[in-house]
Amino acid sequence: MSDLIVVGVDGSASGFHAVEWAADDAFRMRAPLRGVFVVEGWPHEVPQIPAPEWDEALIENARKVLAEAEEIARGRQPTVEVGTELIRGTPAAALREQAGDATELVVGSRGLGGFAGAVLGSVSTNVAGQVPVPVVVVRPGPAAVHGEIVVGLDGSPACEPALAYAFRQAELRGSTLRAVYAWSLPFAFAAGFSCDFEALRETNQRVADDQLASWREKYPQVKVITDVRCAHPVKTLAAAGDRADLLVIGSHGRSAIRSIVLGSVSRGVLHHAQCAVAVVRAQDPSTPAGR
């Protein structure tokens, strides 16, 4: 992993907004920026079946889109080092491979191939949570600046990498960090059995405070708001994102199917949040430290 930000470009409005977001973050992080366009290869690449005539047109279009993306990035942040790369392959797989060279991967929420009713494109869905670096999914359209970053807590070590990313973003931006811990009532209590609600609330408050303690010490200059609620995590986080510049969530889905690595909360937040969402993958148990 290096201090390089990679942004996926496809010629869509969402992709160009991702370029703007990535350029701003590259400026804050003092990192170079690489725009990547993935051209899907002709499926019958054998001598007996030559590539169609429009193959070269796709390449030429990709070059034009990359040139436009580079112009946008340089216009947005003139001091950022910007490069571009054209790759043949499938977009999700190629971007996952590119993430191996990066410290952050940025993608648009919906590309040119997306259905009008789809909130999240297939590429962003198949990249977020599947690479070892944070993946930022950027919504189309200009965003208001709120001066607040939101991060989700769950009390487990799995969300520590998300906290690390969120605190650094808050520090770089000079933003307030809102740490949201949403907890649910035990089933027995919800079914009408007696339970000390206030004791439960205090216990969950302590869990959130304990998880934030070391990060508060490491980033004393970051103002932190601890937001502990008895509520559904997806709805709570998505609502908090309405007044945030960035929503950071950890991903530690436990599905037995390897391709489905996004947990239900991270997947739900990606589909419902209106601001940019950073998905930070949980540490693989087989690897030492980090996520």
C-alpha positions as CSV (number, residue, x, y, z in Angstrom):
1,M,0.0,0.0,0.0
2,S,1.3,3.5,-0.9
3,D,0.1,7.1,-0.5
4,L,-1.8,7.0,-3.8
5,I,-5.5,7.7,-4.4
6,V,-7.1,5.8,-7.3
7,V,-10.3,6.9,-8.8
8,G,-12.5,5.0,-11.2
9,V,-13.6,6.9,-14.3
10,D,-16.2,5.9,-16.8
11,G,-17.4,9.1,-18.4
12,S,-20.6,9.3,-16.3
13,A,-21.5,12.4,-14.2
14,S,-21.1,10.2,-11.1
15,G,-17.6,9.3,-12.2
16,F,-16.6,12.9,-12.7
17,H,-17.9,13.8,-9.3
18,A,-15.8,11.0,-7.9
19,V,-12.8,12.6,-9.6
20,E,-13.5,16.0,-7.9
21,W,-13.9,14.2,-4.5
22,A,-10.7,12.3,-5.0
23,A,-8.7,15.4,-6.1
24,D,-9.8,17.2,-2.9
25,D,-8.8,14.2,-0.8
26,A,-5.5,13.9,-2.6
27,F,-4.8,17.5,-1.8
28,R,-5.6,17.0,1.9
29,M,-3.6,13.9,2.1
30,R,-0.7,15.3,0.0
31,A,-1.0,12.2,-2.2
32,P,-0.8,11.7,-6.0
33,L,-4.0,10.8,-7.8
34,R,-4.5,8.2,-10.6
35,G,-7.5,8.1,-12.7
36,V,-8.3,4.7,-14.1
37,F,-10.6,3.8,-17.0
38,V,-11.4,0.1,-17.6
39,V,-12.3,-1.0,-21.1
40,E,-14.1,-4.3,-21.1
41,G,-12.2,-6.6,-23.5
42,W,-13.8,-8.4,-26.4
43,P,-14.9,-11.8,-25.0
44,H,-13.7,-13.8,-28.0
45,E,-10.0,-12.8,-28.1
46,V,-8.8,-15.6,-30.4
47,P,-7.2,-15.3,-33.8
48,Q,-10.2,-17.0,-35.5
49,I,-12.6,-14.3,-34.1
50,P,-11.1,-10.8,-34.6
51,A,-12.2,-7.9,-32.4
52,P,-15.0,-5.8,-33.8
53,E,-14.4,-2.5,-35.5
54,W,-15.8,-0.6,-32.6
55,D,-13.1,-1.8,-30.3
56,E,-10.7,1.0,-31.3
57,A,-13.5,3.5,-30.9
58,L,-13.9,2.4,-27.3
59,I,-10.2,2.9,-26.7
60,E,-10.3,6.3,-28.2
61,N,-13.4,7.3,-26.1
62,A,-11.6,6.0,-23.0
63,R,-8.6,8.3,-23.7
64,K,-10.9,11.3,-24.1
65,V,-12.7,10.5,-20.9
66,L,-9.3,10.2,-19.0
67,A,-8.1,13.4,-20.5
68,E,-11.3,15.2,-19.3
69,A,-10.9,13.6,-15.9
70,E,-7.3,14.8,-15.7
71,E,-8.4,18.3,-16.6
72,I,-11.1,18.3,-14.0
73,A,-8.7,17.1,-11.3
74,R,-6.0,19.6,-12.2
75,G,-8.6,22.4,-12.4
76,R,-9.9,21.4,-9.0
77,Q,-6.5,21.0,-7.2
78,P,-3.6,22.4,-9.4
79,T,-0.9,21.3,-7.0
80,V,-1.9,17.6,-7.0
81,E,0.1,15.2,-9.1
82,V,-2.3,13.6,-11.5
83,G,-1.8,10.5,-13.7
84,T,-4.1,8.3,-15.8
85,E,-4.2,4.7,-16.8
86,L,-6.3,2.8,-19.3
87,I,-6.8,-0.9,-18.5
88,R,-8.5,-3.8,-20.3
89,G,-10.6,-6.1,-18.2
90,T,-13.8,-6.1,-16.1
91,P,-14.3,-2.9,-14.1
92,A,-14.8,-4.3,-10.6
93,A,-11.9,-6.8,-10.9
94,A,-9.5,-4.2,-12.4
95,L,-10.3,-1.7,-9.7
96,R,-9.8,-4.3,-7.0
97,E,-6.4,-5.0,-8.5
98,Q,-5.6,-1.3,-8.6
99,A,-6.4,-1.0,-4.9
100,G,-3.2,-3.0,-4.2
101,D,-1.2,0.1,-5.1
102,A,-3.3,2.6,-3.3
103,T,-4.2,4.0,0.1
104,E,-7.7,4.8,-1.0
105,L,-10.1,3.9,-3.9
106,V,-12.8,6.3,-5.0
107,V,-15.7,5.3,-7.2
108,G,-19.0,6.9,-8.4
109,S,-22.2,5.5,-6.9
110,R,-23.7,4.7,-10.4
111,G,-22.0,4.4,-13.7
112,L,-23.2,4.7,-17.3
113,G,-24.6,1.1,-17.3
114,G,-26.8,1.6,-14.2
115,F,-30.5,1.3,-14.3
116,A,-32.4,4.6,-13.6
117,G,-33.9,3.3,-10.4
118,A,-30.7,1.8,-9.0
119,V,-29.2,3.7,-6.2
120,L,-25.9,1.9,-6.2
121,G,-24.1,0.6,-9.3
122,S,-22.7,-3.0,-9.6
123,V,-19.1,-1.8,-9.8
124,S,-19.2,0.1,-6.5
125,T,-21.1,-2.7,-4.9
126,N,-18.5,-5.3,-6.0
127,V,-15.6,-3.2,-4.9
128,A,-16.6,-1.8,-1.6
129,G,-15.6,-4.0,1.3
130,Q,-13.6,-6.3,-1.0
131,V,-10.2,-4.5,-1.0
132,P,-7.8,-3.9,1.9
133,V,-8.1,-0.1,1.6
134,P,-11.0,2.3,2.2
135,V,-13.4,2.5,-0.7
136,V,-15.3,5.9,-1.0
137,V,-18.5,5.8,-2.9
138,V,-19.4,9.3,-4.1
139,R,-23.0,10.4,-4.9
140,P,-23.6,12.6,-8.0
141,G,-24.3,16.3,-7.7
142,P,-22.7,19.1,-5.7
143,A,-22.7,18.5,-2.0
144,A,-23.1,21.1,0.8
145,V,-20.3,21.4,3.3
146,H,-21.4,20.6,6.8
147,G,-18.1,20.4,8.6
148,E,-19.0,17.0,10.1
149,I,-17.8,13.4,9.6
150,V,-19.9,10.5,10.8
151,V,-18.5,7.1,11.8
152,G,-20.4,4.0,12.9
153,L,-19.5,2.1,16.1
154,D,-20.5,-1.4,17.1
155,G,-18.2,-2.0,20.0
156,S,-16.1,-4.6,18.2
157,P,-12.5,-4.6,17.1
158,A,-13.7,-4.9,13.6
159,C,-14.6,-1.3,13.3
160,E,-11.2,0.0,14.6
161,P,-9.9,0.6,11.0
162,A,-13.0,2.6,10.2
163,L,-12.3,4.7,13.3
164,A,-8.7,5.2,12.2
165,Y,-9.8,6.4,8.8
166,A,-12.6,8.6,10.2
167,F,-10.4,10.4,12.8
168,R,-7.8,11.1,10.1
169,Q,-10.4,12.5,7.8
170,A,-11.8,14.7,10.5
171,E,-8.2,15.9,11.4
172,L,-7.4,16.7,7.8
173,R,-10.6,18.6,7.2
174,G,-10.8,20.3,10.6
175,S,-14.3,18.7,11.0
176,T,-16.3,17.5,13.9
177,L,-16.5,13.7,14.2
178,R,-19.9,12.2,15.2
179,A,-19.5,8.7,16.4
180,V,-22.9,6.9,16.1
181,Y,-23.6,3.8,18.2
182,A,-27.0,2.3,17.5
183,W,-28.2,-0.5,19.7
184,S,-31.2,-2.7,19.8
185,L,-33.4,-3.8,22.7
186,P,-33.1,-7.5,23.7
187,F,-35.8,-9.6,22.2
188,A,-37.2,-10.5,25.6
189,F,-37.6,-6.8,26.5
190,A,-39.2,-6.0,23.1
191,A,-41.6,-8.9,23.7
192,G,-42.8,-7.3,27.0
193,F,-40.5,-8.9,29.6
194,S,-39.2,-6.7,32.4
195,C,-35.8,-5.1,31.8
196,D,-33.9,-2.1,33.2
197,F,-33.8,0.2,30.1
198,E,-31.7,2.8,31.8
199,A,-29.1,0.3,32.8
200,L,-28.9,-0.9,29.2
201,R,-28.6,2.6,27.9
202,E,-25.7,3.3,30.4
203,T,-24.0,0.1,29.4
204,N,-24.1,0.9,25.7
205,Q,-22.9,4.4,26.4
206,R,-19.9,3.0,28.2
207,V,-19.1,0.6,25.3
208,A,-19.1,3.6,22.9
209,D,-17.0,5.7,25.3
210,D,-14.5,3.0,25.9
211,Q,-14.0,2.3,22.2
212,L,-13.4,6.0,21.5
213,A,-11.1,6.7,24.4
214,S,-7.8,5.8,22.8
215,W,-8.7,7.6,19.6
216,R,-9.6,10.8,21.5
217,E,-6.1,10.6,23.1
218,K,-4.5,10.1,19.7
219,Y,-6.4,13.0,18.1
220,P,-7.0,15.5,20.9
221,Q,-7.6,18.3,18.3
222,V,-10.7,16.5,16.8
223,K,-14.0,17.5,18.4
224,V,-16.0,14.3,19.0
225,I,-19.7,13.9,19.5
226,T,-20.7,10.5,20.9
227,D,-24.2,9.7,19.6
228,V,-25.7,6.7,21.3
229,R,-29.2,5.7,20.4
230,C,-31.6,2.8,20.8
231,A,-32.5,2.6,17.1
232,H,-31.9,0.7,13.9
233,P,-28.3,1.2,12.8
234,V,-28.9,1.7,9.0
235,K,-31.7,4.3,9.5
236,T,-29.7,6.1,12.2
237,L,-26.4,6.2,10.2
238,A,-28.2,7.2,7.0
239,A,-30.0,10.0,8.8
240,A,-26.8,11.2,10.4
241,G,-25.3,11.2,6.9
242,D,-27.8,13.9,5.8
243,R,-25.8,16.5,7.7
244,A,-22.4,15.0,7.1
245,D,-19.7,15.5,4.4
246,L,-18.6,11.8,4.7
247,L,-20.1,8.7,6.4
248,V,-17.5,6.1,7.4
249,I,-18.6,2.5,8.1
250,G,-16.7,-0.7,8.7
251,S,-17.4,-3.8,6.7
252,H,-17.2,-7.2,8.3
253,G,-19.9,-9.3,6.7
254,R,-19.8,-12.9,7.8
255,S,-21.4,-14.5,4.7
256,A,-20.2,-18.0,3.8
257,I,-20.2,-16.8,0.1
258,R,-16.9,-15.1,-0.4
259,S,-18.3,-12.6,-3.0
260,I,-20.7,-11.2,-0.5
261,V,-18.5,-9.5,2.0
262,L,-20.5,-6.5,2.8
263,G,-22.4,-6.8,6.1
264,S,-26.1,-6.0,6.2
265,V,-25.5,-2.7,7.9
266,S,-22.8,-1.5,5.5
267,R,-24.8,-2.6,2.5
268,G,-27.9,-0.9,3.8
269,V,-26.1,2.3,4.5
270,L,-24.5,2.3,1.0
271,H,-28.0,2.1,-0.5
272,H,-29.7,4.7,1.7
273,A,-27.2,7.4,2.6
274,Q,-27.2,10.6,0.6
275,C,-23.6,11.7,1.2
276,A,-20.3,10.1,0.2
277,V,-19.7,6.8,2.1
278,A,-16.4,5.3,2.9
279,V,-16.4,1.5,3.5
280,V,-13.3,0.3,5.4
281,R,-12.9,-3.4,5.5
282,A,-12.4,-5.3,8.7
283,Q,-9.1,-6.9,9.5
284,D,-8.8,-10.4,8.1
285,P,-8.3,-12.7,11.1
286,S,-5.4,-14.4,9.2
287,T,-3.4,-11.1,9.0
288,P,-1.6,-9.3,11.8
289,A,-2.7,-5.7,12.4
290,G,-4.9,-3.3,10.6
291,R,-8.0,-4.0,8.5
